[in-house]
């Protein structure tokens, strides 16, 4: 009798999702938890935290193995090797920075372990033909082109100055920006590359001021973005528009610098006011839980973890099947429609549309493209 009851209970447990045990899957997460880019890394960590909560509600119990690369490629490589060999994870989400993600990408095929990049933008990462490397976010060329397209709706700029960090992200983004600006007939008047974390940009900015560019295009992580804008105000640099290529120009910390951040344009992978499923709910939940406004990095990390964990769980944690599932799958969530495709020289690249936001009255407002815009851009810039 007891045996019959036990068997019946087991059958019910398998048939009813509410009773069944959660599917367990081991996933690696490489992120910049400490170091100069830690403030942005915190966004990714928080996004993943919310993803794990939602996955558990769906019956997927993620054994998350976190690794801190501190923003250094050699540490990212060591972390990936550990996850692939000792931890035997089904897939890896991350790393965050382009330098780290690019370094790890060279190892994904070697270990036959799927890597899903949430936010690193260097174009070459998905242009090397790697079978096991997937990218959710749009690459560097879109960061620059979408900003210039947005400005063209309100003006026809003639000149542009570039100020950017000497990083994989900075170099790759400015390279594509120059190519696109040239096509548009916008003349370059300055190319100023700097070492990340430099304390003083005044001489560089003063030089740019004498050239009177219509646009100042910047690629910087958080600390540098704030310093650049603070010192631009100090010397009175006033172009028609400051353009920030994502990263440090999209964070709550930058937003909080109200005297220097107002009217700055930035390209972004995500905003809370787009009509992608669950975008606003994610924003509200994030703000309620962490007391901060999420950057696009948080949304990218959330969706990347959802996709990786669901795919790995569906395929029993089998690495090859997980890779195949990522290649053939389609999703529609807070980052809009996601599909990892091969196009224009890219492999396993999500053809993600980017947005442009502008800080207006202390808030990020989506101003481009028109179908997503909630506000009109304010132009020209003024302190």
C-alpha positions in Angstrom: 0.0 0.0 0.0 2.8 2.4 1.0 4.7 1.5 -2.1 1.7 2.3 -4.3 1.2 5.7 -2.6 4.9 6.5 -3.1 4.8 5.6 -6.8 1.7 7.7 -7.3 3.3 10.6 -5.5 6.3 10.3 -7.7 4.2 10.3 -10.9 2.3 13.4 -9.7 5.6 15.1 -8.9 6.9 14.5 -12.4 3.6 15.6 -14.0 2.9 18.8 -12.0 5.5 21.6 -12.3 4.5 23.0 -8.9 5.5 19.7 -7.2 8.5 18.7 -9.2 12.1 19.3 -8.2 13.7 22.3 -9.9 16.0 21.4 -12.8 19.6 22.1 -11.7 22.2 23.5 -14.0 25.8 24.8 -13.4 26.6 28.1 -15.1 29.8 30.2 -14.9 29.7 34.0 -14.6 32.8 36.1 -15.3 32.5 39.7 -14.3 34.5 42.7 -13.1 33.5 42.6 -9.5 36.5 44.6 -8.2 38.8 47.1 -10.0 38.2 50.3 -11.9 35.1 49.0 -13.8 33.5 47.5 -10.7 30.6 50.1 -10.6 29.4 48.9 -14.0 30.2 45.3 -13.0 27.8 45.8 -10.1 25.0 46.4 -12.7 25.8 43.0 -14.3 25.9 41.3 -10.9 22.5 42.7 -9.9 21.0 41.9 -13.3 22.1 38.3 -12.9 20.7 38.2 -9.3 17.2 39.1 -10.7 17.6 36.5 -13.4 18.3 33.7 -10.9 15.2 34.7 -9.0 13.1 34.4 -12.2 14.7 31.2 -13.3 13.9 29.6 -10.0 10.3 30.5 -10.4 10.4 28.7 -13.8 11.8 25.6 -12.1 15.4 26.1 -13.0 17.9 26.0 -10.1 21.2 27.6 -11.2 24.4 26.7 -9.4 26.2 29.9 -10.3 30.0 29.9 -10.2 31.1 33.6 -10.0 34.6 34.6 -11.1 36.1 38.1 -10.7 38.5 39.1 -13.5 39.1 42.6 -12.0 39.1 43.9 -15.6 42.3 42.1 -16.5 42.4 39.7 -19.5 44.8 37.3 -17.9 42.5 36.8 -14.9 39.5 36.3 -17.2 41.5 33.6 -19.0 42.3 31.8 -15.8 38.7 32.1 -14.7 37.4 30.6 -17.9 39.9 27.7 -17.8 38.8 27.0 -14.2 35.1 27.0 -15.1 35.7 24.8 -18.1 37.9 22.2 -16.4 37.5 22.1 -12.7 33.9 23.4 -12.3 32.6 21.7 -15.5 29.9 24.3 -16.1 27.4 24.0 -19.0 28.0 27.5 -20.2 29.6 30.9 -19.3 28.1 34.3 -19.2 30.6 37.2 -19.6 33.1 38.7 -19.2 32.0 42.4 -19.2 34.9 44.4 -20.8 35.9 44.0 -24.4 39.5 43.2 -23.5 38.5 40.4 -21.2 35.7 39.0 -23.4 38.0 39.0 -26.4 40.7 37.1 -24.5 38.2 34.5 -23.3 36.7 34.1 -26.8 39.9 32.5 -28.0 39.4 29.7 -25.5 35.7 29.0 -25.9 36.2 26.8 -29.0 39.2 25.1 -27.4 37.2 23.9 -24.5 34.0 23.4 -26.5 32.2 25.6 -24.0 29.5 28.1 -25.0 30.3 31.7 -24.0 27.5 34.3 -24.0 28.7 37.8 -24.0 26.2 40.3 -22.5 27.8 43.7 -23.1 31.4 43.7 -24.5 31.3 45.6 -27.8 34.6 45.1 -29.7 33.6 44.1 -33.2 36.3 41.5 -33.7 35.0 39.3 -30.9 32.2 37.8 -33.2 34.1 38.3 -36.4 36.7 35.5 -35.8 34.3 32.7 -36.7 34.2 31.1 -33.2 31.5 28.4 -33.0 31.1 28.6 -29.2 31.1 32.4 -28.8 27.7 34.2 -28.8 27.0 37.9 -28.3 23.7 39.5 -27.1 24.6 43.1 -27.4 25.2 45.2 -30.6 28.9 45.6 -31.5 30.9 48.8 -31.5 30.0 50.2 -34.9 26.3 50.5 -33.8 27.3 52.6 -30.7 28.8 55.3 -33.0 26.4 55.2 -35.9 23.2 55.4 -33.9 24.5 58.5 -32.1 25.3 60.3 -35.3 22.0 59.3 -36.9 20.2 60.8 -33.9 22.1 64.1 -34.3 21.3 64.2 -38.0 17.6 64.5 -37.1 18.2 67.9 -35.5 21.3 69.3 -37.2 24.0 68.8 -40.0 27.3 68.8 -38.0 30.4 69.6 -40.0 33.2 68.7 -37.5 33.9 66.1 -34.8 36.6 65.6 -32.1 37.3 62.2 -30.6 38.4 61.6 -27.0 38.6 58.0 -25.9 40.3 55.5 -23.6 43.1 53.4 -25.0 41.1 50.2 -24.5 39.7 47.5 -26.9 36.3 49.1 -26.5 37.6 52.7 -27.1 39.7 51.9 -30.1 37.2 49.7 -31.8 34.3 52.2 -31.2 36.2 55.2 -32.5 37.5 53.3 -35.5 33.9 52.6 -36.6 32.9 56.2 -35.6 35.5 57.6 -37.9 34.4 55.5 -40.8 30.8 56.4 -40.4 31.5 60.1 -39.9 33.5 60.2 -43.1 30.6 58.7 -45.0 28.4 61.4 -43.6 30.8 64.1 -44.6 31.7 65.1 -41.0 35.3 66.2 -40.8 37.6 65.0 -38.0 39.5 67.8 -36.2 40.9 65.9 -33.2 41.9 62.4 -32.2 42.8 62.2 -28.6 43.5 58.8 -27.0 44.3 58.6 -23.3 45.3 56.0 -20.7 42.3 54.8 -18.7 42.1 56.3 -15.3 44.1 59.5 -16.2 43.4 62.2 -13.5 43.6 65.3 -15.7 42.3 65.9 -19.2 42.4 69.7 -19.1 45.2 70.2 -21.7 43.5 67.8 -24.1 40.1 69.4 -23.7 41.6 72.9 -24.0 43.2 71.9 -27.3 39.9 70.6 -28.5 38.2 73.8 -27.4 40.4 75.9 -29.8 39.2 73.7 -32.7 35.5 74.5 -32.1 34.1 71.1 -33.1 30.4 70.7 -33.5 30.5 67.2 -31.9 32.7 65.8 -29.1 32.6 62.0 -29.3 33.8 60.2 -26.1 34.4 56.6 -25.2 35.1 56.1 -21.5 34.3 54.0 -18.5 32.6 55.6 -15.5 35.3 57.5 -13.6 36.8 58.9 -16.8 33.3 59.9 -18.2 32.6 62.0 -15.1 36.1 63.5 -15.0 35.9 64.4 -18.7 32.6 66.2 -18.3 33.6 68.0 -15.1 36.8 69.3 -16.7 35.0 70.2 -19.9 32.7 72.5 -17.9 35.7 74.0 -16.0 37.4 75.1 -19.2 34.2 76.0 -21.0 34.2 73.5 -23.8 30.8 73.8 -25.4 30.2 71.9 -28.6 26.8 71.5 -30.2 26.6 68.1 -28.6 28.5 65.8 -26.3 28.2 62.2 -27.5 29.0 59.3 -25.1 29.3 55.9 -26.5 27.6 53.9 -23.8 29.6 52.5 -20.9 30.4 55.3 -18.3 27.8 57.7 -19.8 24.9 55.4 -19.0 25.2 54.7 -15.3 23.3 56.0 -12.2 26.6 57.5 -11.0 27.0 59.6 -14.1 23.3 60.6 -14.0 23.8 61.8 -10.4 26.3 64.4 -11.6 23.6 66.8 -12.5 25.7 69.9 -13.1 27.8 68.1 -15.8 25.6 65.3 -17.2 22.6 67.3 -18.3 21.9 67.2 -22.1 24.7 64.6 -22.8 23.6 62.0 -25.4 24.6 58.4 -25.0 24.1 55.2 -27.0 22.6 52.4 -25.1 21.5 48.8 -25.6 18.4 49.2 -23.5 16.1 51.7 -21.7 13.2 51.2 -19.4 10.7 53.0 -21.6 11.0 50.8 -24.7 8.1 48.4 -25.5 10.2 45.2 -25.1 8.4 42.7 -23.0 9.1 43.3 -19.2 11.5 46.2 -19.7 9.6 48.6 -17.4 8.9 45.9 -14.8 12.6 45.1 -14.7 13.5 48.7 -14.1 11.0 49.0 -11.3 12.0 45.8 -9.7 15.7 46.6 -10.0 15.3 50.1 -8.5 13.2 48.7 -5.6 15.6 46.0 -4.8 18.9 47.8 -5.2 17.9 51.5 -4.7 19.6 52.5 -8.0 18.6 53.0 -11.6 19.8 50.1 -13.8 22.1 50.7 -16.7 21.8 48.7 -19.9 24.5 46.4 -18.6 22.1 45.1 -15.9 19.5 44.3 -18.6 22.0 42.7 -20.9 23.3 40.5 -18.0 19.8 39.6 -16.9 18.7 38.4 -20.4 22.0 36.7 -21.1 21.7 34.6 -17.9 18.0 33.8 -18.7 18.9 32.6 -22.2 22.0 30.6 -21.1 20.4 28.9 -18.1 17.2 28.0 -19.9 19.0 26.6 -22.9 21.5 24.6 -20.7 18.7 23.3 -18.5 16.6 22.3 -21.5 19.6 20.3 -22.7 20.5 18.6 -19.5 23.7 20.7 -19.1 25.2 19.0 -22.1 27.7 21.5 -23.5 27.4 20.6 -27.2 23.6 20.6 -27.0 23.6 23.9 -25.2 25.8 25.4 -28.0 23.4 24.0 -30.6 20.4 25.4 -28.6 21.8 28.9 -28.5 22.5 28.7 -32.2 19.0 27.6 -33.2 16.9 29.4 -30.5 14.9 32.6 -30.5 13.8 34.7 -27.5 11.8 37.8 -26.9 12.2 39.5 -23.5 13.5 42.7 -21.9 16.1 43.1 -24.7 13.6 42.6 -27.4 13.9 39.9 -30.0 17.1 37.8 -29.7 18.6 35.5 -32.3 22.2 34.6 -32.8 22.8 34.9 -36.5 25.6 34.9 -39.0 25.6 38.2 -41.1 28.0 40.8 -42.4 31.0 38.9 -41.3 29.7 38.2 -37.8 29.1 34.8 -36.3 26.6 34.1 -33.6 25.8 37.8 -33.3 22.4 39.1 -32.1 21.4 41.9 -34.6 20.3 44.1 -31.7 18.9 47.6 -32.4 20.5 50.3 -30.2 18.9 53.4 -28.8 20.0 56.9 -28.0 19.1 58.5 -24.7 19.7 62.1 -23.5 19.8 63.3 -19.9 17.0 65.8 -19.5 16.1 67.3 -16.1 18.0 64.7 -14.3 16.5 61.7 -16.1 17.6 59.4 -19.0 15.1 59.9 -21.8 14.9 57.9 -25.0 15.2 60.3 -28.0 16.0 58.0 -30.9 14.9 56.0 -32.9 11.5 57.7 -33.4 9.6 54.5 -32.8 11.1 54.1 -29.3 11.5 57.8 -28.4 9.6 59.2 -25.5 11.1 62.7 -25.7 12.5 65.0 -28.4 16.2 65.7 -28.3 17.2 69.1 -26.8 19.8 70.8 -29.0 22.3 72.4 -29.0 24.2 71.7 -25.8 24.5 74.4 -23.2 25.9 74.4 -19.6 
